[in-house]
Amino acid sequence: MVTIGVVVAVIAVATGDGGGGKDDKSPEASGSTRRTPGPSLSIPSELPSAPSELPSAVPTLPSDLPTDIVPSDLGSLFPTPAGNELPYYMLTTGDCFDADGSRPGQAAKRSCSKPHDAEVVKVAELEGTYTTDAALKKAASALCRVPLERKAAKQSAGTVRGTLVQYPDSSGYRIGIDKVACSLAADVGNGTHKLTKPLK
């Protein structure tokens, strides 16, 4: 969303006698017609002309500038998601995904009717001040405990074998990542069991 601010200038013209005496007559009292003063605008009769001569040489940059300031491959600064992979904090309730232990914080979205590792039960937001990863883990687990227990109780035996709570580390939280994804998983770790349909 782009917001554009518009500045409006207002010109106020004040009149007064400067003396504040009581003997002065108002325009109504003297019989004259009241007129509102307004600003006077004038346009200069001559506009400045452009210079007659422009520089003929364009300055050049020195040839000995360092070339390693900015990497030539800017894509290396930002990881490229594979397939439908996205950061966990972009998941929404009901999203199904695969998780890769070698890429913590990432989730590869999958159809809930195809084999997948987990399904998001709730997305919550952390509130408060947390300075350590341990404090964030504790707060995230507390946000997820009740919704995960309730949802797990509705599933058929053996469907869900674990939980997955994804939360920011302390540096991520400091820059404003405050989402917690509470998910039920088919297996804990790199198991072979998969969910094959949406949770009840």
MDTraj code that builds the backbone (N, CA, C; nanometers):
import mdtraj as md
import numpy as np

residues = "MET VAL THR ILE GLY VAL VAL VAL ALA VAL ILE ALA VAL ALA THR GLY ASP GLY GLY GLY GLY LYS ASP ASP LYS SER PRO GLU ALA SER GLY SER THR ARG ARG THR PRO GLY PRO SER LEU SER ILE PRO SER GLU LEU PRO SER ALA PRO SER GLU LEU PRO SER ALA VAL PRO THR LEU PRO SER ASP LEU PRO THR ASP ILE VAL PRO SER ASP LEU GLY SER LEU PHE PRO THR PRO ALA GLY ASN GLU LEU PRO TYR TYR MET LEU THR THR GLY ASP CYS PHE ASP ALA ASP GLY SER ARG PRO GLY GLN ALA ALA LYS ARG SER CYS SER LYS PRO HIS ASP ALA GLU VAL VAL LYS VAL ALA GLU LEU GLU GLY THR TYR THR THR ASP ALA ALA LEU LYS LYS ALA ALA SER ALA LEU CYS ARG VAL PRO LEU GLU ARG LYS ALA ALA LYS GLN SER ALA GLY THR VAL ARG GLY THR LEU VAL GLN TYR PRO ASP SER SER GLY TYR ARG ILE GLY ILE ASP LYS VAL ALA CYS SER LEU ALA ALA ASP VAL GLY ASN GLY THR HIS LYS LEU THR LYS PRO LEU LYS".split()
xyz = np.array([
    [0.0854, -0.1162, 0.0000],
    [0.0000, 0.0000, 0.0000],
    [0.0899, 0.1224, 0.0000],
    [0.0604, 0.2179, -0.0837],
    [0.1384, 0.3400, -0.0917],
    [0.0548, 0.4522, -0.0358],
    [0.1117, 0.5259, 0.0552],
    [0.0426, 0.6392, 0.1139],
    [0.1090, 0.7658, 0.0659],
    [0.0311, 0.8557, 0.0167],
    [0.0842, 0.9826, -0.0322],
    [0.0284, 1.0931, 0.0544],
    [0.1170, 1.1738, 0.1086],
    [0.0740, 1.2850, 0.1902],
    [0.0642, 1.4106, 0.1054],
    [-0.0358, 1.4884, 0.1265],
    [-0.0526, 1.6129, 0.0537],
    [-0.0410, 1.7258, 0.1539],
    [0.0408, 1.8230, 0.1221],
    [0.0584, 1.9374, 0.2102],
    [-0.0262, 2.0509, 0.1567],
    [-0.1082, 2.1082, 0.2417],
    [-0.1925, 2.2197, 0.2020],
    [-0.1430, 2.3425, 0.2768],
    [-0.1151, 2.4463, 0.2026],
    [-0.0695, 2.5694, 0.2647],
    [-0.1880, 2.6619, 0.2824],
    [-0.1979, 2.7202, 0.3983],
    [-0.3051, 2.8149, 0.4263],
    [-0.2408, 2.9479, 0.4568],
    [-0.2875, 3.0508, 0.3893],
    [-0.2343, 3.1853, 0.4136],
    [-0.3381, 3.2626, 0.4928],
    [-0.2978, 3.3141, 0.6047],
    [-0.3889, 3.3925, 0.6879],
    [-0.3462, 3.5384, 0.6796],
    [-0.4400, 3.6238, 0.6567],
    [-0.4118, 3.7665, 0.6504],
    [-0.4790, 3.8306, 0.7701],
    [-0.4015, 3.8996, 0.8484],
    [-0.4564, 3.9631, 0.9683],
    [-0.4517, 4.1136, 0.9500],
    [-0.5521, 4.1781, 0.9985],
    [-0.5532, 4.3244, 0.9954],
    [-0.5711, 4.3735, 1.1371],
    [-0.5274, 4.4926, 1.1636],
    [-0.5423, 4.5495, 1.2964],
    [-0.4907, 4.6905, 1.2963],
    [-0.5255, 4.7616, 1.3973],
    [-0.4830, 4.9009, 1.4031],
    [-0.3529, 4.9166, 1.4774],
    [-0.3146, 4.8157, 1.5509],
    [-0.1893, 4.8242, 1.6232],
    [-0.2029, 4.9024, 1.7512],
    [-0.2981, 4.9898, 1.7637],
    [-0.3114, 5.0704, 1.8841],
    [-0.4111, 5.0147, 1.9804],
    [-0.5111, 4.9529, 1.9321],
    [-0.6114, 4.8940, 2.0200],
    [-0.7005, 4.9974, 2.0848],
    [-0.7096, 5.1193, 2.0330],
    [-0.7914, 5.2234, 2.0950],
    [-0.9391, 5.1996, 2.0746],
    [-1.0222, 5.2604, 2.1641],
    [-1.1660, 5.2419, 2.1586],
    [-1.2322, 5.3440, 2.0685],
    [-1.1609, 5.4494, 2.0311],
    [-1.2212, 5.5551, 1.9517],
    [-1.2300, 5.5190, 1.8046],
    [-1.1619, 5.4155, 1.7619],
    [-1.1659, 5.3777, 1.6206],
    [-1.3050, 5.3275, 1.5868],
    [-1.3478, 5.3652, 1.4687],
    [-1.4793, 5.3221, 1.4245],
    [-1.4633, 5.1995, 1.3371],
    [-1.5540, 5.1054, 1.3503],
    [-1.5518, 4.9884, 1.2648],
    [-1.6051, 5.0282, 1.1284],
    [-1.5765, 4.9501, 1.0233],
    [-1.6262, 4.9849, 0.8901],
    [-1.7779, 4.9944, 0.8880],
    [-1.8496, 4.9145, 0.9665],
    [-1.9948, 4.9211, 0.9673],
    [-2.0419, 5.0546, 1.0264],
    [-1.9682, 5.0979, 1.1263],
    [-2.0088, 5.2203, 1.1926],
    [-1.9867, 5.3401, 1.1030],
    [-1.8873, 5.3381, 1.0175],
    [-1.8608, 5.4548, 0.9349],
    [-1.9409, 5.4505, 0.8066],
    [-2.0167, 5.3429, 0.7857],
    [-2.1014, 5.3364, 0.6685],
    [-2.0320, 5.2772, 0.5469],
    [-1.9071, 5.2360, 0.5596],
    [-1.8384, 5.1778, 0.4433],
    [-1.8758, 5.0308, 0.4310],
    [-1.8543, 4.9792, 0.3144],
    [-1.8827, 4.8382, 0.2899],
    [-1.7661, 4.7552, 0.3395],
    [-1.7969, 4.6438, 0.4093],
    [-1.6917, 4.5578, 0.4642],
    [-1.6348, 4.4738, 0.3516],
    [-1.5032, 4.4707, 0.3455],
    [-1.4357, 4.3957, 0.2405],
    [-1.3318, 4.3052, 0.3051],
    [-1.3279, 4.1790, 0.2611],
    [-1.2311, 4.0853, 0.3156],
    [-1.1003, 4.1010, 0.2398],
    [-0.9905, 4.1257, 0.3141],
    [-0.8622, 4.1411, 0.2451],
    [-0.8184, 4.0066, 0.1880],
    [-0.7464, 4.0061, 0.0790],
    [-0.6965, 3.8840, 0.0161],
    [-0.5526, 3.9035, -0.0267],
    [-0.4829, 3.7949, -0.0453],
    [-0.3432, 3.8072, -0.0873],
    [-0.3358, 3.8530, -0.2324],
    [-0.2327, 3.9282, -0.2612],
    [-0.2128, 3.9719, -0.3998],
    [-0.1018, 3.8866, -0.4593],
    [-0.1254, 3.8370, -0.5775],
    [-0.0281, 3.7537, -0.6460],
    [0.0222, 3.8278, -0.7684],
    [0.1496, 3.8186, -0.7912],
    [0.2039, 3.8806, -0.9122],
    [0.3003, 3.7835, -0.9762],
    [0.3037, 3.7817, -1.1071],
    [0.3932, 3.6957, -1.1830],
    [0.5044, 3.7832, -1.2373],
    [0.6296, 3.7409, -1.2197],
    [0.7389, 3.8238, -1.2712],
    [0.7302, 3.8348, -1.4234],
    [0.7672, 3.9500, -1.4731],
    [0.7575, 3.9729, -1.6175],
    [0.8692, 3.9013, -1.6934],
    [0.9814, 3.8756, -1.6302],
    [1.0911, 3.8062, -1.6969],
    [1.1239, 3.6785, -1.6220],
    [1.1336, 3.5691, -1.6952],
    [1.1741, 3.4423, -1.6357],
    [1.3224, 3.4233, -1.6612],
    [1.3950, 3.3589, -1.5694],
    [1.5380, 3.3381, -1.5924],
    [1.5585, 3.2449, -1.7123],
    [1.6646, 3.2682, -1.7851],
    [1.6934, 3.1846, -1.9020],
    [1.7934, 3.0762, -1.8635],
    [1.7936, 2.9698, -1.9433],
    [1.8867, 2.8604, -1.9192],
    [2.0275, 2.9055, -1.9558],
    [2.1294, 2.8463, -1.8927],
    [2.2656, 2.8866, -1.9273],
    [2.2941, 2.8559, -2.0755],
    [2.3715, 2.9406, -2.1354],
    [2.3985, 2.9249, -2.2787],
    [2.4980, 2.8128, -2.3060],
    [2.5813, 2.7811, -2.2093],
    [2.6790, 2.6748, -2.2311],
    [2.6636, 2.5674, -2.1242],
    [2.6574, 2.4431, -2.1687],
    [2.6532, 2.3292, -2.0777],
    [2.7900, 2.2627, -2.0805],
    [2.8310, 2.1984, -1.9713],
    [2.9618, 2.1331, -1.9732],
    [2.9654, 2.0250, -2.0813],
    [3.0744, 2.0165, -2.1517],
    [3.0850, 1.9190, -2.2608],
    [3.1366, 1.7846, -2.2117],
    [3.2048, 1.7807, -2.1006],
    [3.2605, 1.6539, -2.0513],
    [3.1774, 1.6013, -1.9344],
    [3.1481, 1.4748, -1.9373],
    [3.0774, 1.4093, -1.8282],
    [3.1822, 1.3486, -1.7362],
    [3.1733, 1.3750, -1.6060],
    [3.2756, 1.3212, -1.5159],
    [3.2731, 1.1679, -1.5163],
    [3.3886, 1.1082, -1.5009],
    [3.3993, 0.9624, -1.4963],
    [3.4411, 0.9198, -1.3562],
    [3.4047, 0.7959, -1.3218],
    [3.4416, 0.7419, -1.1918],
    [3.5845, 0.6918, -1.1960],
    [3.6531, 0.6962, -1.0845],
    [3.7906, 0.6451, -1.0817],
    [3.7916, 0.4958, -1.1144],
    [3.8947, 0.4503, -1.1798],
    [3.9027, 0.3097, -1.2209],
    [3.9490, 0.2186, -1.1077],
    [3.9963, 0.2718, -0.9962],
    [4.0481, 0.1875, -0.8895],
    [3.9482, 0.1669, -0.7748],
    [3.8178, 0.1778, -0.8027],
    [3.7175, 0.1531, -0.6994],
    [3.7145, 0.0046, -0.6656],
    [3.6946, -0.0307, -0.5378],
    [3.6873, -0.1730, -0.5020],
    [3.5640, -0.2367, -0.5649],
    [3.5783, -0.3604, -0.6087],
    [3.4671, -0.4294, -0.6737],
    [3.3976, -0.5288, -0.5822],
    [3.4480, -0.5493, -0.4628],
    [3.3889, -0.6499, -0.3752],
    [3.2962, -0.5917, -0.2692],
    [3.2510, -0.4688, -0.2869],
    [3.1618, -0.4068, -0.1887],
    [3.0249, -0.4739, -0.1925],
    [2.9689, -0.4910, -0.3101],
    [2.8390, -0.5544, -0.3265],
    [2.8602, -0.6835, -0.4037],
    [2.8091, -0.7953, -0.3534],
    [2.8299, -0.9203, -0.4266],
    [2.7611, -0.9149, -0.5623],
    [2.8237, -0.9766, -0.6610],
    [2.7650, -0.9758, -0.7944],
    [2.6400, -1.0635, -0.7985],
    [2.6303, -1.1609, -0.7085],
    [2.5140, -1.2485, -0.7020],
    [2.4283, -1.2068, -0.5832],
    [2.3418, -1.1053, -0.6030],
    [2.2588, -1.0564, -0.4924],
    [2.1639, -1.1626, -0.4417],
    [2.1285, -1.2598, -0.5249],
    [2.0400, -1.3675, -0.4818],
    [2.0987, -1.4496, -0.3689],
    [2.2308, -1.4484, -0.3551],
    [2.2925, -1.5258, -0.2482],
    [2.2625, -1.4682, -0.1104],
    [2.2198, -1.3424, -0.1062],
    [2.1870, -1.2806, 0.0222],
    [2.0522, -1.3278, 0.0754],
    [1.9651, -1.3743, -0.0127],
    [1.8314, -1.4155, 0.0270],
    [1.8090, -1.5591, -0.0175],
    [1.7714, -1.6479, 0.0745],
    [1.7496, -1.7861, 0.0334],
    [1.6323, -1.7967, -0.0630],
    [1.6465, -1.8808, -0.1615],
    [1.5402, -1.9032, -0.2577],
    [1.4584, -2.0233, -0.2124],
    [1.3284, -2.0027, -0.1873],
    [1.2470, -2.1145, -0.1448],
    [1.2356, -2.2187, -0.2566],
    [1.2368, -2.3451, -0.2168],
    [1.2212, -2.4535, -0.3137],
    [1.0743, -2.4913, -0.3220],
    [1.0209, -2.4968, -0.4421],
    [0.8800, -2.5347, -0.4604],
    [0.7875, -2.4400, -0.3883],
    [0.7046, -2.4945, -0.3012],
    [0.6082, -2.4146, -0.2259],
    [0.6606, -2.3805, -0.0870],
    [0.7900, -2.3737, -0.0708],
    [0.8496, -2.3490, 0.0599],
    [0.8375, -2.2022, 0.0980],
    [0.8075, -2.1790, 0.2248],
    [0.7957, -2.0435, 0.2752],
    [0.8314, -2.0428, 0.4228],
    [0.8595, -1.9251, 0.4791],
    [0.8876, -1.9186, 0.6227],
    [0.7633, -1.9611, 0.7018],
    [0.7851, -2.0298, 0.8139],
    [0.6744, -2.0822, 0.8927],
    [0.5747, -1.9743, 0.9312],
    [0.6215, -1.8498, 0.9537],
    [0.5321, -1.7448, 1.0025],
    [0.4353, -1.6956, 0.8953],
    [0.4465, -1.7485, 0.7733],
    [0.3504, -1.7143, 0.6686],
    [0.2412, -1.8211, 0.6553],
    [0.2491, -1.9257, 0.7357],
    [0.1452, -2.0280, 0.7358],
    [0.0194, -1.9750, 0.8036],
    [-0.0952, -2.0301, 0.7652],
    [-0.2209, -1.9925, 0.8285],
    [-0.2882, -2.1192, 0.8816],
    [-0.3851, -2.1011, 0.9685],
    [-0.4575, -2.2141, 1.0260],
    [-0.5175, -2.2990, 0.9142],
    [-0.4952, -2.4304, 0.9232],
    [-0.5473, -2.5226, 0.8229],
    [-0.4487, -2.5557, 0.7119],
    [-0.3352, -2.4854, 0.7055],
    [-0.2332, -2.5165, 0.6046],
    [-0.1670, -2.6498, 0.6382],
    [-0.1453, -2.7314, 0.5355],
    [-0.0719, -2.8569, 0.5509],
    [0.0654, -2.8369, 0.4887],
    [0.1679, -2.9029, 0.5464],
    [0.3039, -2.8777, 0.4987],
    [0.3969, -2.9921, 0.5352],
    [0.5120, -2.9927, 0.4691],
    [0.6226, -3.0812, 0.5041],
    [0.7283, -2.9964, 0.5719],
    [0.7935, -3.0533, 0.6701],
    [0.9006, -2.9840, 0.7413],
    [1.0306, -3.0581, 0.7174],
    [1.1388, -2.9844, 0.7044],
    [1.2706, -3.0427, 0.6818],
    [1.3585, -3.0013, 0.7985],
    [1.4068, -3.1003, 0.8740],
    [1.4902, -3.0718, 0.9908],
    [1.6160, -2.9945, 0.9572],
    [1.6628, -3.0027, 0.8326],
    [1.7833, -2.9287, 0.7949],
    [1.7526, -2.7829, 0.7613],
    [1.6245, -2.7496, 0.7502],
    [1.5846, -2.6113, 0.7202],
    [1.4815, -2.5645, 0.8230],
    [1.5255, -2.5458, 0.9473],
    [1.4299, -2.5036, 1.0506],
    [1.3696, -2.3673, 1.0159],
    [1.2440, -2.3525, 1.0478],
    [1.1764, -2.2264, 1.0193],
    [1.1137, -2.2220, 0.8823],
    [1.1372, -2.3227, 0.7995],
    [1.0794, -2.3278, 0.6655],
    [0.9712, -2.4358, 0.6621],
    [0.8751, -2.4175, 0.5739],
    [0.7676, -2.5148, 0.5562],
    [0.7354, -2.5225, 0.4078],
    [0.7222, -2.6431, 0.3558],
    [0.6840, -2.6636, 0.2156],
    [0.5349, -2.6967, 0.2139],
    [0.4531, -2.6025, 0.1671],
    [0.3085, -2.6236, 0.1667],
    [0.2717, -2.7419, 0.0779],
    [0.1749, -2.8198, 0.1256],
    [0.1260, -2.9366, 0.0537],
    [-0.0269, -2.9363, 0.0583],
    [-0.0867, -3.0087, -0.0327],
    [-0.2315, -3.0278, -0.0301],
    [-0.2636, -3.1160, 0.0907],
    [-0.3699, -3.0830, 0.1620],
    [-0.4074, -3.1623, 0.2796],
    [-0.4604, -3.3002, 0.2405],
    [-0.4974, -3.3191, 0.1150],
    [-0.5476, -3.4495, 0.0716],
    [-0.4360, -3.5389, 0.0166],
    [-0.3122, -3.4888, 0.0147],
    [-0.1944, -3.5662, -0.0273],
    [-0.1076, -3.5896, 0.0967],
    [-0.0158, -3.6863, 0.0937],
    [0.0706, -3.7103, 0.2106],
    [0.1490, -3.5844, 0.2519],
    [0.1474, -3.5553, 0.3813],
    [0.2164, -3.4381, 0.4358],
    [0.2566, -3.4653, 0.5809],
    [0.3499, -3.3837, 0.6312],
    [0.4034, -3.4042, 0.7659],
    [0.3160, -3.3478, 0.8769],
    [0.2541, -3.2316, 0.8532],
    [0.1844, -3.1634, 0.9624],
    [0.0750, -3.0719, 0.9089],
    [-0.0120, -3.0300, 1.0012],
    [-0.1171, -2.9331, 0.9686],
    [-0.1213, -2.8280, 1.0791],
    [-0.1335, -2.7029, 1.0389],
    [-0.1390, -2.5923, 1.1352],
    [-0.2757, -2.5922, 1.2024],
    [-0.2755, -2.5974, 1.3346],
    [-0.3980, -2.5951, 1.4139],
    [-0.4310, -2.4515, 1.4538],
    [-0.3290, -2.3752, 1.4869],
    [-0.3505, -2.2362, 1.5303],
    [-0.2257, -2.1539, 1.5024],
    [-0.2472, -2.0287, 1.4639],
    [-0.1384, -1.9315, 1.4541],
    [-0.1652, -1.8278, 1.5622],
    [-0.0681, -1.8089, 1.6505],
    [-0.0828, -1.7154, 1.7621],
    [0.0278, -1.6106, 1.7539],
    [0.0142, -1.5063, 1.8324],
    [0.1160, -1.4012, 1.8375],
    [0.1728, -1.3903, 1.9775],
    [0.3044, -1.3821, 1.9838],
    [0.3723, -1.3602, 2.1113],
    [0.3557, -1.2151, 2.1523],
    [0.3374, -1.1927, 2.2801],
    [0.3310, -1.0567, 2.3333],
    [0.4221, -1.0495, 2.4540],
    [0.4842, -0.9377, 2.4741],
    [0.5717, -0.9209, 2.5899],
    [0.7162, -0.9074, 2.5486],
    [0.8030, -0.9100, 2.6482],
    [0.9462, -0.8944, 2.6265],
    [1.0151, -1.0273, 2.6533],
    [1.0866, -1.0760, 2.5537],
    [1.1615, -1.2010, 2.5662],
    [1.3022, -1.1750, 2.5143],
    [1.4011, -1.2027, 2.5951],
    [1.5391, -1.1742, 2.5540],
    [1.6190, -1.2993, 2.5224],
    [1.5638, -1.4171, 2.5548],
    [1.6379, -1.5404, 2.5282],
    [1.5520, -1.6365, 2.4462],
    [1.6196, -1.7268, 2.3777],
    [1.5494, -1.8284, 2.3004],
    [1.4690, -1.9204, 2.3926],
    [1.5225, -1.9494, 2.5098],
    [1.4523, -2.0361, 2.6048],
    [1.3207, -1.9729, 2.6501],
    [1.3211, -1.8417, 2.6744],
    [1.1985, -1.7727, 2.7155],
    [1.0957, -1.7728, 2.6027],
    [1.1416, -1.7571, 2.4790],
    [1.0503, -1.7605, 2.3646],
    [0.9908, -1.9002, 2.3467],
    [1.0727, -2.0029, 2.3637],
    [1.0253, -2.1405, 2.3503],
    [0.9167, -2.1696, 2.4539],
    [0.9402, -2.1271, 2.5761],
    [0.8442, -2.1493, 2.6841],
    [0.7123, -2.0774, 2.6547],
    [0.7202, -1.9517, 2.6102],
    [0.5992, -1.8737, 2.5803],
    [0.5239, -1.9333, 2.4617],
    [0.5961, -1.9759, 2.3575],
    [0.5323, -2.0353, 2.2398],
    [0.4637, -2.1663, 2.2765],
    [0.5299, -2.2482, 2.3554],
    [0.4707, -2.3757, 2.3984],
    [0.3427, -2.3528, 2.4787],
    [0.3433, -2.2504, 2.5620],
    [0.2251, -2.2184, 2.6421],
    [0.1081, -2.1749, 2.5526],
    [0.1369, -2.0989, 2.4464],
    [0.0318, -2.0557, 2.3540],
    [-0.0301, -2.1743, 2.2794],
    [0.0499, -2.2761, 2.2527],
    [0.0048, -2.3884, 2.1702],
    [-0.0554, -2.5048, 2.2491],
    [-0.0235, -2.5169, 2.3761],
    [-0.0593, -2.6361, 2.4527],
    [-0.2081, -2.6705, 2.4444],
    [-0.2962, -2.5808, 2.4815],
    [-0.4401, -2.6101, 2.4864],
    [-0.4981, -2.6357, 2.3467],
    [-0.4727, -2.5500, 2.2462],
    [-0.5308, -2.5788, 2.1141],
    [-0.4833, -2.7119, 2.0559],
    [-0.3564, -2.7474, 2.0784],
    [-0.3060, -2.8744, 2.0259],
    [-0.3671, -2.9938, 2.0984],
    [-0.3834, -2.9836, 2.2286],
    [-0.4451, -3.0924, 2.3048],
    [-0.5889, -3.1154, 2.2605],
    [-0.6636, -3.0059, 2.2427],
    [-0.8041, -3.0174, 2.2007],
    [-0.8150, -3.0819, 2.0628],
    [-0.7326, -3.0360, 1.9691],
    [-0.7393, -3.0890, 1.8326],
    [-0.6926, -3.2341, 1.8282],
    [-0.5883, -3.2691, 1.9020],
    [-0.5374, -3.4064, 1.9037],
    [-0.6415, -3.5025, 1.9594],
    [-0.7209, -3.4592, 2.0565],
    [-0.8229, -3.5454, 2.1175],
    [-0.9322, -3.5828, 2.0179],
    [-0.9510, -3.5052, 1.9121],
    [-1.0546, -3.5312, 1.8117],
    [-1.0078, -3.6264, 1.7014],
    [-0.8791, -3.6606, 1.6978],
    [-0.8245, -3.7424, 1.5896],
    [-0.8340, -3.8907, 1.6222],
    [-0.8410, -3.9712, 1.5187],
    [-0.8414, -4.1172, 1.5351],
    [-0.7078, -4.1611, 1.5924],
    [-0.7088, -4.2690, 1.6685],
    [-0.5857, -4.3203, 1.7309],
    [-0.4808, -4.3504, 1.6240],
    [-0.3582, -4.3083, 1.6480],
    [-0.2473, -4.3345, 1.5577],
    [-0.2335, -4.2355, 1.4436],
    [-0.3307, -4.1441, 1.4267],
    [-0.3226, -4.0454, 1.3182],
    [-0.2107, -3.9459, 1.3452],
    [-0.2134, -3.8880, 1.4639],
    [-0.1167, -3.7853, 1.5021],
    [-0.0215, -3.8462, 1.6029],
    [0.1079, -3.8262, 1.5790],
    [0.2086, -3.8831, 1.6690],
    [0.2978, -3.7778, 1.7340],
    [0.2729, -3.6522, 1.7039],
    [0.3564, -3.5492, 1.7637],
    [0.3022, -3.4098, 1.7402],
    [0.3704, -3.3133, 1.7989],
    [0.3354, -3.1722, 1.7810],
    [0.4569, -3.0992, 1.7263],
    [0.4303, -2.9892, 1.6608],
    [0.5368, -2.9052, 1.6073],
    [0.5016, -2.7604, 1.6392],
    [0.5839, -2.6969, 1.7208],
    [0.5639, -2.5564, 1.7570],
    [0.6780, -2.4774, 1.6954],
    [0.6439, -2.3902, 1.6015],
    [0.7453, -2.3074, 1.5348],
    [0.7337, -2.1651, 1.5858],
    [0.8463, -2.1074, 1.6242],
    [0.8485, -1.9746, 1.6855],
    [0.9794, -1.9057, 1.6457],
    [0.9857, -1.7728, 1.6598],
    [1.1086, -1.7009, 1.6227],
    [1.2164, -1.7172, 1.7290],
    [1.3406, -1.7032, 1.6877],
    [1.4470, -1.6963, 1.7878],
    [1.4526, -1.5519, 1.8383],
    [1.5395, -1.5249, 1.9341],
    [1.5402, -1.3916, 1.9963],
    [1.5757, -1.2809, 1.8971],
    [1.6634, -1.3084, 1.8007],
    [1.6971, -1.2028, 1.7033],
    [1.5795, -1.1767, 1.6101],
    [1.5065, -1.2808, 1.5714],
    [1.3879, -1.2619, 1.4882],
    [1.2791, -1.1862, 1.5619],
    [1.2624, -1.2175, 1.6900],
    [1.1602, -1.1497, 1.7695],
    [1.1923, -1.0006, 1.7837],
    [1.3211, -0.9691, 1.7973],
    [1.3609, -0.8279, 1.8107],
    [1.3266, -0.7473, 1.6868],
    [1.3257, -0.8106, 1.5692],
    [1.2946, -0.7346, 1.4467],
    [1.1470, -0.7424, 1.4104],
    [1.0647, -0.8046, 1.4969],
    [0.9206, -0.7991, 1.4774],
    [0.8525, -0.9282, 1.4355],
    [0.9246, -1.0380, 1.4239],
    [0.8600, -1.1655, 1.3932],
    [0.8030, -1.2191, 1.5242],
    [0.6697, -1.2214, 1.5348],
    [0.6068, -1.2604, 1.6608],
    [0.5067, -1.3747, 1.6449],
    [0.5013, -1.4339, 1.5277],
    [0.4056, -1.5427, 1.5023],
    [0.4557, -1.6759, 1.5564],
    [0.3607, -1.7558, 1.6036],
    [0.3866, -1.8921, 1.6493],
    [0.2909, -1.9816, 1.5724],
    [0.3425, -2.0846, 1.5064],
    [0.2583, -2.1807, 1.4350],
    [0.2497, -2.3073, 1.5195],
    [0.1276, -2.3414, 1.5585],
    [0.1018, -2.4599, 1.6412],
    [0.0459, -2.5680, 1.5495],
    [0.1200, -2.6775, 1.5324],
    [0.0805, -2.7810, 1.4367],
    [0.0809, -2.9195, 1.4995],
    [-0.0063, -3.0045, 1.4468],
    [-0.0042, -3.1466, 1.4809],
    [0.0701, -3.2173, 1.3686],
    [0.1571, -3.3109, 1.4058],
    [0.2432, -3.3784, 1.3091],
    [0.2130, -3.5275, 1.3024],
    [0.2403, -3.5842, 1.1867],
    [0.2209, -3.7276, 1.1663],
    [0.3259, -3.8067, 1.2417],
    [0.4456, -3.7574, 1.2468],
    [0.5577, -3.8246, 1.3117],
    [0.6500, -3.7192, 1.3716],
    [0.7228, -3.7569, 1.4728],
    [0.8222, -3.6674, 1.5304],
    [0.9553, -3.6999, 1.4649],
    [1.0302, -3.5994, 1.4270],
    [1.1583, -3.6237, 1.3608],
    [1.1386, -3.6609, 1.2151],
    [1.2254, -3.7468, 1.1632],
    [1.2177, -3.7852, 1.0227],
    [1.1498, -3.9204, 1.0055],
    [1.0354, -3.9367, 1.0689],
    [0.9618, -4.0616, 1.0576],
    [0.8997, -4.0792, 0.9197],
    [0.8459, -4.1965, 0.8948],
    [0.7882, -4.2269, 0.7640],
    [0.6373, -4.2121, 0.7614],
    [0.5746, -4.2009, 0.8790],
    [0.4285, -4.1866, 0.8860],
    [0.3894, -4.0484, 0.8330],
    [0.2822, -4.0406, 0.7530],
    [0.2350, -3.9135, 0.6967],
    [0.0864, -3.8973, 0.7243],
    [0.0409, -3.7732, 0.7277],
    [-0.1019, -3.7445, 0.7293],
    [-0.1481, -3.7463, 0.5838],
    [-0.2691, -3.7937, 0.5580],
    [-0.3163, -3.8030, 0.4203],
    [-0.4466, -3.7284, 0.3938],
    [-0.5005, -3.6654, 0.4976],
    [-0.6224, -3.5870, 0.4799],
    [-0.6249, -3.4779, 0.5870],
    [-0.7136, -3.3804, 0.5725],
    [-0.7217, -3.2752, 0.6737],
    [-0.7608, -3.3322, 0.8101],
    [-0.7137, -3.2686, 0.9143],
    [-0.7493, -3.3104, 1.0509],
    [-0.8956, -3.2798, 1.0763],
    [-0.9534, -3.3544, 1.1700],
    [-1.0963, -3.3340, 1.2072],
    [-1.1103, -3.2132, 1.2948],
])
top = md.Topology()
chain = top.add_chain()
for i, resn in enumerate(residues, 1):
    res = top.add_residue(resn, chain, resSeq=i)
    for name in ("N", "CA", "C"):
        top.add_atom(name, md.element.get_by_symbol(name[0]), res)
traj = md.Trajectory(xyz[None], top)
